[in-house]
Amino acid sequence: MSASPENVVATTASTTPNPRVIIKTNLGEIEVELYTGLAPLTVANFLQYVDDNFYDGTIFHRVMDNFMIQGGGMGPDMKEKPTRPAIKNEAGNGVLNTRGTIAMARTMDVDSATSQFFINVIDNSFLNHSGNSPQEFGYCVFGKVVQGLEVVDKIKTVATHSLGMNQNVPVTPVVIQSIRRKR
C-alpha cells in the first residue's frame, strides 16, 4: 500500500521534533526544548517574540536562588518593554513546574502572560495547576532546559538587591543577549 498525502502529512507531523531555542546570556548559553503539543498557544506566543528579536538586550530581572530566574520583559534600565496582548493560560496541560522547566510569568490575573518567562531552579509544586480558581490555576510550563542547566545555576546565585519597587534584581545585570531558534 502506498502512502497517501494524508498519511504522509500525519506521519510527518507526528514525528516533527519539538522546536528548540538557544538563550544566549552574558553568563553562557541555555538550550530549551519547547512543548508545542502540550502548550501550543504559549509556544507560538514565545516563538513570535523570539522571531521578532524582542528578547535581545532584556535581562533576568528577578533572580531567587531557591525558586526561579525570571526575565524576558525588562531592559537593563528596569523599564518594561511594550508587549503584544496577553494569552490564555495553558497551565492545565499536566506539565509540572519542576527543576529546569520554563514557564510563563503572569500577574494575579490567570490569563495575563505576555513575554516574561521564568526557569524553575528547584521543583516548585505550589506553581502547578491544581484547580480552576485564580489561586489554584498555576503557571504554564511550556518547555525544559536540555543543555546549559549549569548556566541557570550560575545565574541563580548572582548577588541581588532591591531597586525601587523591584526586589531580587541582580546587582550586575544578567543580560539576555539573544534568543534564537535552533530548530
C-alpha positions in Angstrom: 0.0 0.0 0.0 1.4 3.4 -1.0 1.3 6.3 1.4 -1.4 8.8 0.6 -0.7 12.5 1.1 -2.9 12.5 4.2 -0.7 9.7 5.7 2.5 11.4 4.8 1.3 14.7 6.4 0.1 12.9 9.6 3.3 10.9 9.8 5.5 13.9 9.3 3.5 16.0 11.8 3.7 13.3 14.5 7.5 12.8 14.1 8.4 16.5 13.8 10.7 17.2 16.8 9.8 19.9 19.2 11.4 23.3 18.5 14.5 24.3 20.5 15.8 27.8 21.2 19.2 29.0 22.5 19.0 31.7 25.2 22.4 33.4 24.9 23.3 35.4 28.1 26.4 37.2 29.3 26.9 34.2 31.6 26.5 31.4 29.0 24.0 29.7 26.8 20.9 27.8 27.7 19.2 25.4 25.3 15.5 24.9 25.8 13.1 22.4 24.1 9.6 23.8 23.7 6.5 21.6 24.2 4.4 22.5 21.1 1.9 19.7 21.6 1.2 20.5 25.3 1.2 24.3 25.2 0.6 25.3 21.6 -0.6 28.9 22.3 2.2 29.5 24.7 4.9 28.2 22.4 3.5 30.1 19.4 3.5 33.3 21.5 7.0 32.7 22.8 8.4 31.9 19.3 6.8 35.1 17.9 8.7 37.1 20.4 11.8 35.1 19.6 11.3 35.7 15.8 10.8 39.4 16.4 14.1 39.5 18.3 12.1 41.0 21.2 14.3 39.4 23.9 17.6 40.8 22.6 19.0 43.1 25.3 16.4 42.2 28.0 17.6 40.9 31.4 16.9 38.3 34.0 15.4 40.9 36.3 14.3 38.7 39.2 16.6 36.0 40.5 15.9 33.9 43.5 18.4 31.1 44.4 15.8 28.7 45.9 12.9 29.5 43.5 13.5 30.7 39.9 15.1 33.1 37.5 12.7 35.4 35.6 13.3 37.5 32.5 12.1 38.5 29.1 10.4 41.8 29.7 12.7 44.4 31.2 15.7 46.2 29.9 18.8 46.9 32.0 17.2 50.2 33.0 14.3 48.1 34.6 11.8 49.6 32.2 9.2 47.1 30.9 9.1 46.7 27.2 5.7 47.0 25.4 4.2 43.6 24.6 1.5 42.1 22.5 -1.8 41.2 24.2 -1.8 38.5 26.9 -2.5 34.9 26.1 -4.8 32.2 27.6 -3.1 30.3 30.4 -2.4 26.6 29.4 -1.3 25.6 32.9 -3.8 22.7 32.9 -1.6 20.8 30.4 -0.3 18.4 33.0 3.3 19.6 32.9 4.7 20.3 36.3 6.9 23.2 37.5 10.0 21.0 38.1 13.7 22.0 38.2 14.8 23.1 34.7 11.4 23.8 33.2 10.5 27.1 31.6 7.1 28.6 32.4 5.2 31.9 31.7 5.3 34.6 34.3 2.0 36.4 34.9 0.2 38.7 37.3 -2.6 37.6 39.6 -4.8 37.6 36.5 -4.8 34.0 35.3 -4.7 34.9 31.6 -2.1 37.8 31.8 1.1 36.2 30.4 2.8 38.1 27.6 6.6 37.9 27.1 8.0 37.3 30.6 9.1 33.7 31.4 10.9 32.0 34.3 13.1 28.9 34.7 12.4 26.9 37.8 15.7 26.3 39.7 14.0 23.8 42.0 10.8 21.8 42.0 8.0 24.4 42.6 4.9 22.3 43.1 3.0 25.2 44.5 3.0 26.7 41.0 1.3 23.7 39.4 -2.3 23.8 38.2 -4.5 22.3 40.9 -7.9 23.7 40.1 -9.7 26.4 38.1 -9.9 29.2 40.7 -7.4 32.0 40.3 -5.5 30.8 43.4 -5.2 27.2 42.0 -4.7 27.8 38.3 -1.0 27.8 38.3 1.7 28.8 35.8 2.0 27.2 32.3 5.2 25.2 31.7 6.0 25.1 28.0 9.4 23.6 27.8 12.5 22.3 29.6 16.2 23.2 29.6 18.1 20.4 27.7 21.6 21.9 27.9 23.0 24.7 30.0 21.5 24.0 33.4 24.9 24.9 34.8 24.3 28.4 33.4 20.9 28.6 35.1 22.7 27.5 38.3 25.3 30.3 37.8 22.5 32.9 37.3 20.5 31.8 40.3 23.5 32.6 42.6 24.3 36.1 41.5 24.2 38.9 44.1 20.9 40.7 44.1 19.4 43.8 45.7 16.2 45.9 45.8 15.9 48.5 43.1 13.0 50.8 43.6 9.9 48.7 43.9 11.7 45.6 42.4 13.3 43.0 44.7 15.8 40.3 43.8 17.4 42.3 41.0 20.9 41.2 40.0 23.5 43.8 41.1 25.3 43.2 37.8 22.8 42.7 35.0 22.3 39.2 33.6 21.7 40.2 30.0 19.7 38.1 27.5 21.9 38.9 24.5 19.6 36.9 22.2 17.1 34.1 21.9 17.2 32.3 18.6 15.6 29.1 17.2 17.9 26.2 17.0 15.4 24.0 15.1 
